């Protein structure tokens, strides 16, 4: 049986922190749980580029009896996503041994730090709305959302040949979500059935016109008088979120790191001692990049 040493305890603490980090991150994400996530446990550095292949476009040819096939030379598309964001949240715990004795203390320190990282990821993903230019934006700045605008967004994705089997998402800000819940045909039992009842009782929109509807505090806004809110209607493959492992600290530097990986997400948790404050310092960080994969699979919805 291995002896209990200070090194064993230190590693156990980091593993405990890492184990609680990712569930908090995933629980605080909206966009991060909807887009195409690409995670590999390979080491990378900020500035590295990841190539994401995109299926080529092919056509069907009519072959006559006795004829020959027409060979196509499709070009595999490629989306380059740069790992240009190294997000971190750092906190200190004066008496780290209390974390082992009272696990609830860990959540008090951990949840705000991880939530801050989740907010950064959300903001970066929603700021991509302006890059969807293949489909003309629908809706008008400073104007509440209407059923016809929602219908126009779904029609735009249909005309862009987004597969009917692809799940479609609609992420809006709080004001747009509130206006959506007050559209009579969507919020009354006699017109929307149980979905209308849920909108009134639980406050959730659910699924409307083939869109799963979500709200986020980080929807992009631009301009002034009126402010343009850039809500986004898209399918999963429209946006890519690429996450890679960060390297371990150099041996002998007094820092211990552990990786937390769950559901195509990966984070690093580093613990080190700060002599100036006589406290243990924890840094939760993640290296990622995001970008548009399929421009035709998303449409801006302005309100």
Residue pairs with C-beta under 8 A, 6 or more apart in sequence:
2 8
9 100
10 256
10 271
11 256
11 258
12 100
13 96
13 99
13 100
13 271
13 280
14 256
14 257
14 258
14 269
14 270
14 271
15 258
16 99
16 100
16 103
16 106
17 99
17 106
17 110
17 258
17 269
17 271
17 282
17 284
18 258
18 259
18 260
18 267
18 269
19 260
20 106
20 107
20 110
21 110
21 114
21 260
21 267
21 269
21 284
22 260
22 261
22 262
22 263
22 265
22 267
23 262
24 107
24 110
24 111
24 114
24 115
24 118
25 114
25 117
25 118
25 265
25 267
26 32
26 33
26 262
26 263
26 265
28 114
28 115
28 118
28 119
29 118
29 121
29 122
30 122
30 171
30 214
30 215
30 216
31 121
31 122
31 125
31 126
31 171
31 216
31 239
32 118
32 121
32 122
32 125
32 241
32 265
34 169
34 171
34 214
34 236
35 125
35 236
35 238
35 239
35 240
35 241
35 290
36 236
36 237
36 238
36 239
36 240
36 241
36 293
37 240
37 241
37 242
37 243
37 263
37 264
37 265
38 50
38 52
38 81
38 240
38 241
38 242
38 243
38 264
39 242
39 243
39 244
39 261
39 264
39 265
39 266
40 244
40 245
41 245
41 259
41 261
41 266
42 244
42 245
43 244
43 245
43 246
43 247
44 50
44 83
44 244
44 245
44 246
44 287
45 83
45 247
45 287
46 83
46 84
46 85
46 86
46 287
47 82
47 83
47 84
48 82
48 83
48 244
49 80
49 81
49 82
49 83
50 80
50 81
50 82
50 83
50 242
50 244
50 289
51 78
51 79
51 80
52 78
52 79
52 80
52 81
52 240
52 242
52 293
53 76
53 77
53 78
54 76
54 77
54 78
54 79
54 293
54 294
55 76
55 77
56 74
56 75
56 76
56 77
57 74
58 72
58 74
59 72
61 69
61 70
63 69
63 70
79 240
79 291
79 292
79 293
80 291
81 240
81 242
81 289
81 290
81 291
82 289
82 291
83 242
83 244
83 287
83 288
83 289
84 289
85 120
85 124
85 287
85 288
85 289
85 290
86 246
86 285
86 286
86 287
87 117
87 120
87 121
87 285
87 286
87 288
88 117
88 283
88 284
88 285
88 286
89 112
89 113
89 114
89 116
89 117
89 283
89 284
89 285
90 113
90 281
90 282
90 283
90 284
91 109
91 112
91 113
91 281
91 282
92 274
92 277
92 279
92 280
92 281
92 282
93 99
93 105
93 109
93 279
93 280
93 282
94 277
94 278
94 279
96 271
96 279
96 280
98 105
99 105
99 106
99 109
109 282
110 284
113 282
113 284
114 284
117 267
117 284
117 285
117 286
119 218
121 241
121 286
121 288
121 290
122 216
122 218
123 218
124 290
125 239
125 241
125 290
126 171
126 216
126 218
126 219
126 220
126 230
126 232
127 220
128 232
128 239
128 290
128 291
128 292
129 219
129 220
129 230
129 231
129 232
129 298
129 300
130 220
130 230
130 300
131 291
131 292
131 295
132 232
132 234
132 238
132 292
132 295
132 298
132 299
132 300
133 295
134 160
134 295
134 296
135 156
135 157
135 160
135 296
135 298
135 299
135 300
136 156
136 299
137 299
137 300
137 301
137 302
138 149
138 152
138 153
138 156
138 299
138 300
138 301
138 302
139 145
139 149
139 152
139 231
139 301
139 302
139 303
140 302
140 303
141 223
141 226
141 227
141 228
141 229
141 302
141 303
142 226
142 227
142 228
142 303
143 302
143 303
144 175
144 176
144 179
144 303
145 172
145 176
145 179
145 180
145 183
145 231
145 301
145 303
146 183
147 183
147 185
147 186
149 301
149 303
150 170
150 180
150 208
150 209
150 211
150 301
151 209
153 170
153 211
153 233
153 299
153 301
154 168
154 209
154 210
154 211
154 233
156 233
156 299
157 168
157 233
157 234
157 235
157 297
157 298
157 299
160 296
160 297
160 299
161 296
162 168
162 235
162 296
162 297
166 235
166 236
166 237
166 297
167 212
167 235
167 236
168 210
168 211
168 212
168 233
168 234
168 235
169 211
169 212
169 213
169 214
169 233
169 234
169 235
169 236
170 208
170 211
170 212
170 213
170 214
170 231
170 232
170 233
170 301
171 214
171 215
171 216
171 219
171 231
171 232
171 234
172 180
172 213
172 214
172 215
172 216
172 219
172 229
172 231
172 301
172 303
173 215
173 216
173 217
173 219
173 221
173 229
173 231
173 303
174 215
174 217
175 229
175 303
176 215
176 219
176 229
176 231
176 303
177 205
177 213
177 215
179 303
180 186
180 205
180 208
180 213
181 187
181 199
181 200
181 203
181 205
184 191
185 191
185 192
186 192
186 195
186 196
186 199
186 205
186 208
187 196
187 199
187 200
188 196
189 196
189 197
189 200
190 196
192 199
195 206
195 207
195 208
198 204
198 206
199 205
199 206
205 213
206 212
206 213
207 213
211 233
219 229
219 230
219 231
219 232
220 229
220 230
221 227
221 228
221 229
221 230
222 228
222 230
228 302
229 302
229 303
230 300
230 301
230 302
231 300
231 301
231 302
231 303
232 298
232 299
232 300
232 301
233 298
233 299
233 301
234 297
234 298
234 299
235 297
235 298
237 293
237 294
237 297
238 292
238 293
238 294
238 295
238 297
238 298
239 290
239 291
239 292
239 293
239 298
240 290
240 291
240 292
240 293
241 288
241 289
241 290
242 288
242 289
242 290
243 264
243 265
243 266
243 286
243 287
243 288
244 266
244 287
244 288
245 259
245 266
245 268
245 287
246 268
246 285
246 286
246 287
248 257
249 255
249 256
249 257
249 270
249 272
253 272
254 272
254 273
255 270
255 271
255 272
256 270
256 271
256 272
257 268
257 269
257 270
257 271
258 268
258 269
259 266
259 267
259 268
259 269
260 266
260 267
260 268
260 269
261 267
265 286
266 286
267 284
267 285
267 286
268 284
268 285
268 286
269 282
269 283
269 284
270 282
270 283
270 285
271 280
271 281
271 282
272 280
272 281
272 283
273 279
273 280
273 281
274 280
274 281
292 298
